[in-house]
Amino acid sequence: MILLTRLNGPVFALNPDLVERADCTPDTVITLVDGTKYLVAESLPQVVALIRHYRASVVAEAQNLAGQTPEERAEAAAERVKETNVVRLHRRER
């Protein structure tokens, strides 16, 4: 996900895989594949850079995972969870 800012201020996360096009009219308008449009504060070059960075990080992570055993991947994932504010959910016993 990439973080963008609506023109009226709030930040939101957008899945860049759903972006059909981005126009500069002069505000930046993001159009998704389902026709939804978002007016964002970022410039067109900034949006393109965010999407490129996101996709590069996906490729880099895939290459990193390809060289690891399943146990190493699980350990690395556990370390990433510790570094964030993620709360693990557990199933309740019935």
C-alpha positions as CSV (number, residue, x, y, z in Angstrom):
1,M,0.0,0.0,0.0
2,I,1.1,3.6,-0.6
3,L,0.1,6.5,1.6
4,L,-1.5,9.5,-0.2
5,T,-3.1,12.7,1.1
6,R,-6.6,13.8,0.1
7,L,-6.9,17.4,-0.8
8,N,-8.9,18.1,2.3
9,G,-6.1,16.7,4.6
10,P,-6.7,13.1,5.7
11,V,-4.1,10.5,4.7
12,F,-5.3,7.2,3.3
13,A,-3.6,4.0,2.0
14,L,-4.1,3.0,-1.6
15,N,-3.4,-0.4,-3.3
16,P,-1.3,0.7,-6.3
17,D,-2.2,-2.5,-8.1
18,L,-5.7,-1.1,-8.6
19,V,-4.6,2.2,-10.2
20,E,-5.6,2.5,-13.8
21,R,-4.3,6.0,-14.4
22,A,-3.2,9.2,-12.8
23,D,-3.9,12.6,-14.3
24,C,-2.7,16.1,-13.5
25,T,-5.6,18.5,-14.2
26,P,-3.9,20.6,-12.4
27,D,-4.7,18.6,-9.2
28,T,-3.6,15.0,-9.3
29,V,-6.6,12.6,-9.9
30,I,-6.0,8.9,-9.4
31,T,-8.5,6.6,-11.2
32,L,-8.8,3.0,-10.1
33,V,-9.8,0.1,-12.4
34,D,-13.4,0.2,-11.0
35,G,-13.7,3.9,-11.9
36,T,-13.3,5.3,-8.4
37,K,-11.5,8.6,-8.5
38,Y,-9.3,10.2,-5.7
39,L,-8.1,13.8,-5.7
40,V,-4.7,13.8,-3.9
41,A,-2.3,16.5,-2.8
42,E,0.8,14.7,-4.1
43,S,2.0,15.7,-7.6
44,L,1.9,13.3,-10.5
45,P,5.7,12.6,-10.3
46,Q,5.4,12.0,-6.5
47,V,2.6,9.4,-7.1
48,V,4.7,7.7,-9.8
49,A,7.7,7.6,-7.5
50,L,5.6,6.1,-4.6
51,I,4.3,3.4,-6.9
52,R,7.7,2.6,-8.3
53,H,9.2,2.4,-4.8
54,Y,6.3,0.1,-3.6
55,R,6.8,-2.3,-6.6
56,A,10.6,-2.3,-6.1
57,S,10.1,-3.2,-2.5
58,V,7.8,-6.1,-3.4
59,V,10.4,-7.5,-5.9
60,A,13.2,-7.0,-3.3
61,E,11.3,-8.8,-0.6
62,A,10.5,-11.7,-3.0
63,Q,14.2,-12.0,-3.9
64,N,15.0,-12.0,-0.2
65,L,12.5,-14.6,0.6
66,A,13.6,-16.9,-2.3
67,G,17.0,-17.4,-0.6
68,Q,15.6,-18.5,2.7
69,T,14.3,-21.7,4.2
70,P,10.7,-21.7,5.5
71,E,12.1,-21.6,9.1
72,E,14.2,-18.6,8.3
73,R,11.2,-16.8,6.7
74,A,9.1,-17.5,9.8
75,E,11.8,-16.2,12.0
76,A,12.2,-13.0,9.9
77,A,8.4,-12.5,9.9
78,A,8.4,-12.8,13.7
79,E,11.1,-10.2,14.0
80,R,9.2,-7.8,11.7
81,V,6.1,-8.2,13.9
82,K,8.1,-7.3,17.0
83,E,9.3,-4.1,15.3
84,T,5.8,-2.9,14.6
85,N,2.7,-2.3,16.7
86,V,0.9,-5.4,15.3
87,V,-1.2,-7.2,17.7
88,R,-1.5,-10.9,17.0
89,L,-5.0,-12.3,17.2
90,H,-5.6,-15.8,18.5
91,R,-8.6,-18.1,18.1
92,R,-10.8,-18.4,21.1
93,E,-11.3,-21.9,22.5
94,R,-14.9,-23.0,22.4
